[in-house]
């Protein structure tokens, strides 16, 4: 296989890992800023409102990361 065909795959993998790391760091920052443990609220207390807010946060940050990567 040519190096020309491998480079886009390598770039995709690198950018995917970079995007996931940025998303996790952003989540940890939000976790520190909120007064309650969001994971505990969603998982143990079944707080649907917090789950919706976290889902919106993840989608929003993912869109920002995607736009930054694609330029």
Buried (B, 14 or more C-beta within 10 A) or exposed (E): EEEEEEEEEEEEEEBEEEBEEBBEEBBEEBEEEEEEEBEEBBEEEEBEEBBEBBEEBBEEBBEBBEEEBEE
